[in-house]
Amino acid sequence: MITNSDLILLDAGNTFLKVAYLKDGEICVLDRVSFSENSQLEKYFHKLKQNPKALTSVLSAEQTLKIQSIVGNCVLLNPKSNLPIHLDYKTPETLGFDRVCNAVAISVLKNSINTVSIDIGTCIKFDFVQDKTYKGGSISPGIKLRYKSLHDYTAKLPLLNFSESVTLIGKSTSSSIHSGVINGIQAEINEMIHLYEQKFVDLTFFVTGGDAQHFDFEGKNNIFANENLTLLGLYKIYQLNA
């Protein structure tokens, strides 16, 4: 049972709002709520107005303010908040706070010299932490963005959605697109991991994000899956700023 004193963590991504309830520092309930319609959010948070909440958002300032007004009693955390890591980044004002949260989480989870988070969602983000210092990373299009760009920037290619059935060699236009998108992302991630391993020693990877489940990282003893990576980092930052 959720009480009014329980902390709620909110991760507003490009697709949905991830909601986590914490009891004694542990996530006990995890939900995903669509914010495509304000009425859905208002109904969900009607009984949770008094709960303290910590929010991270990759949405526009206007959209984020709207979410704050709906959920109530909310602290918005950002790169200007007190952080348990140092940001070695040329444009911290442009740095998505979800990336900061991931960086904080991996610095807490593993006492390695070098750690990398791989967040596979709307975008595919690699973020690198060295000795408690965030060094930067990379951003590339995720699954939906790749399917959409193939349709939007060509005259005849269809708009497809993710398919579990993917072969290496496509025998139709649709299966060729699936192969290019899904196998292409797998190859991209594998090669990025390889490049990091060539450059750094004592290296640990953490994989997270809504689309991480579609890709295979078996056989690597330095790669760990954690679906709540962003929320864990958000909680650690909240503790420092509460």
C-alpha positions in Angstrom: 0.0 0.0 0.0 1.3 3.4 -1.0 1.2 6.1 1.7 1.4 9.9 1.4 5.0 9.8 2.8 6.3 7.5 0.0 8.6 9.0 -2.5 7.6 8.8 -6.2 10.2 9.0 -8.9 9.1 10.3 -12.3 11.1 9.8 -15.5 9.4 11.8 -18.4 10.8 10.3 -21.6 9.8 11.0 -25.2 7.2 8.3 -25.3 5.8 7.8 -21.8 6.1 8.7 -18.1 7.8 6.1 -16.0 6.6 6.1 -12.4 8.4 4.4 -9.5 7.3 4.1 -5.9 10.0 3.8 -3.3 9.8 2.2 0.1 12.9 2.2 2.3 15.0 3.1 -0.8 13.7 0.2 -2.8 11.4 0.4 -5.9 8.3 -1.5 -5.0 6.0 -0.5 -7.8 6.8 0.5 -11.4 4.3 1.9 -13.9 4.3 3.5 -17.3 1.7 6.2 -17.9 0.9 7.8 -21.3 1.0 11.6 -21.2 -0.5 11.9 -24.7 -3.7 13.1 -23.0 -3.7 15.2 -19.8 -6.8 13.6 -18.5 -5.0 10.2 -18.2 -2.3 11.8 -16.1 -4.8 13.7 -13.9 -6.7 10.6 -13.2 -3.6 8.6 -12.3 -2.2 11.3 -9.9 -5.5 12.4 -8.4 -4.8 10.3 -5.2 -1.1 11.0 -5.2 -1.0 14.8 -5.0 0.5 14.8 -1.5 3.3 12.4 -2.1 6.8 13.9 -2.6 8.0 13.5 -6.1 11.3 13.8 -8.0 11.1 14.4 -11.7 13.6 14.2 -14.6 12.4 15.2 -18.0 13.7 15.2 -21.6 10.6 17.1 -22.8 10.3 20.8 -23.6 10.1 23.3 -20.8 6.4 23.9 -21.5 5.6 20.2 -21.5 7.6 19.6 -18.3 5.8 22.5 -16.5 2.5 20.9 -17.5 3.5 17.6 -16.0 4.6 19.3 -12.8 1.2 21.1 -12.5 -0.6 17.8 -12.9 1.4 15.5 -10.6 1.8 18.1 -7.8 4.4 18.3 -5.0 7.2 17.8 -7.4 10.9 18.7 -7.4 12.4 19.0 -10.9 16.1 17.9 -10.9 18.5 19.0 -13.6 22.2 19.3 -14.3 22.4 22.4 -12.1 21.3 20.3 -9.1 23.9 19.0 -6.7 25.4 15.9 -8.2 27.6 13.1 -6.7 29.7 13.1 -9.9 31.6 15.8 -11.8 30.4 16.8 -15.3 33.3 17.2 -17.7 31.1 18.3 -20.6 31.5 21.4 -22.8 27.7 22.2 -22.9 26.1 21.0 -19.7 23.1 23.2 -20.4 22.3 21.0 -23.3 22.9 17.7 -21.5 19.8 15.5 -21.1 19.2 14.9 -17.4 18.3 11.2 -18.1 21.9 10.8 -19.3 23.1 12.4 -16.0 20.9 10.1 -14.0 22.3 7.1 -15.9 25.9 8.3 -15.2 25.2 8.7 -11.5 23.6 5.2 -11.3 26.5 3.4 -13.0 29.0 5.3 -10.8 27.1 3.9 -7.7 26.5 0.4 -9.0 30.0 -0.6 -9.9 33.3 0.5 -8.4 35.2 0.3 -11.7 37.6 2.9 -13.0 35.5 3.1 -16.2 31.8 2.5 -16.6 29.4 3.0 -19.6 25.6 3.1 -19.7 23.9 2.0 -22.9 20.3 3.4 -23.0 18.3 1.9 -25.8 15.0 3.9 -26.3 13.9 6.7 -28.6 17.6 7.3 -29.0 20.5 5.1 -28.3 22.8 6.8 -25.8 26.2 5.7 -24.6 27.5 7.6 -21.6 30.9 7.2 -20.1 32.0 7.8 -16.5 35.7 7.7 -15.4 36.7 8.0 -11.7 33.3 9.6 -10.7 33.6 12.1 -13.6 31.1 12.1 -16.5 33.1 12.4 -19.7 30.4 12.4 -22.4 29.2 9.9 -24.9 27.2 9.5 -28.0 23.6 9.7 -29.3 22.1 8.0 -32.4 18.5 7.2 -33.6 16.6 4.4 -31.9 14.3 1.8 -33.5 11.2 4.0 -34.2 13.3 6.9 -35.5 15.1 4.6 -38.0 11.8 3.1 -39.3 10.3 6.6 -39.5 13.2 8.2 -41.3 13.3 5.5 -44.0 9.6 6.2 -44.7 9.8 10.0 -44.4 12.9 10.6 -46.5 12.1 8.2 -49.4 9.3 8.1 -51.9 8.2 4.4 -51.7 9.5 2.7 -48.5 6.7 1.8 -46.1 6.4 2.9 -42.5 7.0 -0.2 -40.4 6.9 -1.1 -36.7 9.3 -3.4 -34.8 9.1 -7.0 -35.7 10.4 -9.9 -33.7 11.0 -11.9 -36.9 14.2 -10.5 -38.3 16.6 -12.3 -40.7 20.0 -11.3 -41.9 19.1 -11.4 -45.6 15.7 -9.7 -46.3 13.6 -11.4 -49.1 11.2 -8.5 -49.4 11.3 -4.7 -49.0 9.8 -5.0 -45.5 12.1 -7.8 -44.3 15.1 -5.9 -45.8 14.1 -2.8 -43.7 13.7 -4.9 -40.6 17.1 -6.4 -41.2 18.7 -3.0 -41.7 17.2 -1.4 -38.7 17.4 -4.2 -36.1 20.6 -6.0 -37.2 22.1 -2.5 -37.9 21.5 -1.4 -34.3 22.8 -4.6 -32.9 26.0 -4.3 -35.0 26.3 -0.6 -34.0 26.1 -1.4 -30.3 28.5 -4.3 -30.6 31.0 -2.2 -32.4 30.7 0.7 -29.9 31.3 -1.7 -27.1 34.4 -3.1 -28.9 35.7 0.5 -29.4 35.4 1.2 -25.7 37.1 -2.0 -24.8 40.0 -1.2 -27.1 40.5 2.2 -25.5 39.8 1.5 -21.8 40.6 -1.2 -19.2 38.6 -2.2 -16.1 35.4 -1.5 -18.1 31.8 -2.3 -17.1 28.7 -1.7 -19.1 25.1 -1.3 -18.0 22.2 -1.7 -20.5 18.8 0.0 -19.9 15.9 1.5 -21.9 12.6 0.4 -23.2 14.0 -1.3 -26.3 17.0 -3.0 -24.7 15.0 -6.3 -24.5 15.2 -6.6 -28.3 19.0 -7.0 -28.4 21.4 -9.7 -27.3 24.4 -9.1 -25.0 24.8 -12.7 -23.8 28.3 -14.0 -23.4 29.7 -10.8 -21.9 30.6 -10.9 -18.2 31.1 -7.2 -18.0 27.7 -6.2 -19.3 24.7 -5.9 -16.9 21.0 -5.2 -17.6 19.2 -2.8 -15.3 15.8 -1.5 -16.4 15.6 1.1 -13.6 19.0 2.7 -14.2 17.7 6.2 -14.8 15.4 6.0 -11.8 18.2 4.8 -9.5 20.4 7.7 -10.6 17.4 10.1 -10.0 16.9 8.8 -6.5 20.6 9.3 -5.6 20.5 12.9 -6.9 17.2 13.5 -5.0 18.9 12.3 -1.8 21.6 14.8 -2.3 19.2 17.7 -2.9 16.2 16.9 -0.7 
